[in-house]
Amino acid sequence: VKRYHKRSNSSRRQQRSPFVTLLHLLLIFSSIIMTMSTTANPPTKKLKLTYFNIEGSAEPVRLVLALAGVDYLDDRIAFSDWSTLKPKTPYGQVPVWSDESGNMKAQSGAMLRYLAKKHSETLYPDDALYDIEEALGVISDIKNSWAPCLYMGMRPEAFGHPKGFGKTDEGKALTKEVRQAWLQNEVPKLFGHLESLLERHNNAWLASSKHPTIADCDAVPFLRSFTKGHIDHVPKDCFEKDHPKLVDYVKRFCALPEIEGRYTDGLH
């Protein structure tokens, strides 16, 4: 009898052994799969926009991210750190956008469109694409018209003058002349184009009568820049009297729930 029981217990162990082995193998296989999954899909990095601690060309992108409710790192670098970062950027320029994998994307206009399309249904919709691009074209024309006036005092060598010319009496006089001439001769026509776009869309936004788009994210920081008092020979109220529709427009944008309280200087 004893011998029988021993054989019986041994037989049971032999019967259980394949199942135990299979379970063990399954646990090992599961562990390997989890390890491979972790290796193939490393933890994602936080989305990041890198630029200086000013509005500049990054502000339209920041506004898109704010309106779209995107969680990201607003990485504002010091000018003293730029020489170290510059060689690491795609074109030696900022802003740059770093995605979940840490890859850098450049060119603020591309960021504007890409992030709006990816994160919002209203900022760059297909049914308003032409109107948006038209408005962006008008804004670009105004910026290009203003640029020589702005950079005459900042980068005079780009216009055939010696470096440091903007700090001389002659340079200061020329900067004052071209900026005041632009405000007097060009602003009525160019800002009038923006007002026409507003009128076309029920005096709501530049490319839509329902909601703001990337065109507004691009226009508002540019318009606000004239009202902050940091540009020589450009009074803060330079278009307040003659372009009240634009004043209301900027204030309407700055009163949006996602934007309200963002600005404390200039028109807001």
PELINMO-V72930 format. One record per backbone hydrogen bond with DSSP energy under -0.5 kcal/mol. NH is the residue of the N-H (numbers start at 1). CO is the residue of the C=O. Records with the same first field share a line. If there is no record, write none. Layout:
NH=CO, CO
//
This chain:
5=1
6=2
7=3
8=4
9=5
10=6
11=7
12=8
13=9
14=10
15=11
16=12
17=13
18=14
19=16
20=16
21=17
22=18
23=19
24=20
25=21
26=22
27=23
28=24
29=25
30=26
31=27
32=28
33=29
34=30
35=31
36=32
37=33
38=34
39=35
40=36
41=37
45=100
48=98
49=73
50=48, 96
51=75
53=77
54=52
58=55
59=55, 56
62=58
63=59
64=60
65=61
66=62
67=63
68=64
69=65, 66
70=65
72=70
73=47
74=72
75=49, 73
76=74
77=51, 75
81=78
82=79
84=81
85=81
86=82
87=83
88=85
89=85, 86
95=50
96=50
97=105
98=48
99=97, 103
102=99
105=97
107=95
111=107
112=108
113=109
114=110
115=111
116=112
117=113
118=114
119=115
120=116
128=125
129=126
132=128
133=129
134=130
135=131
136=132
137=133
138=134
139=135
140=136
141=137
142=138
143=139
144=140
145=141
146=142
147=143
148=144
149=146
150=146
151=147
152=148
153=150
154=150
155=151
158=155
159=156
160=157
161=156
165=162
167=164
168=165
171=165
172=168
173=169
174=170
175=171
176=172
177=173
178=174
179=175
180=176
181=177
182=178
183=179
184=180
185=181
186=182
187=182
190=186
191=187
192=187, 188
193=189
194=190
195=191
196=192
197=193
198=194
199=195
200=196
201=197, 198
202=199
203=198
204=198, 201
205=201, 208
214=123
216=213
217=213
218=214
219=215
220=216
221=217
222=218
223=219
224=220
225=221
226=222, 223
227=224
228=225
232=230
234=231
235=233
238=235
240=237
241=237
243=239
246=243
247=243
248=244
249=245
250=246
251=247
252=248
253=249
254=250
255=251
256=253
259=256
260=256
262=259
//
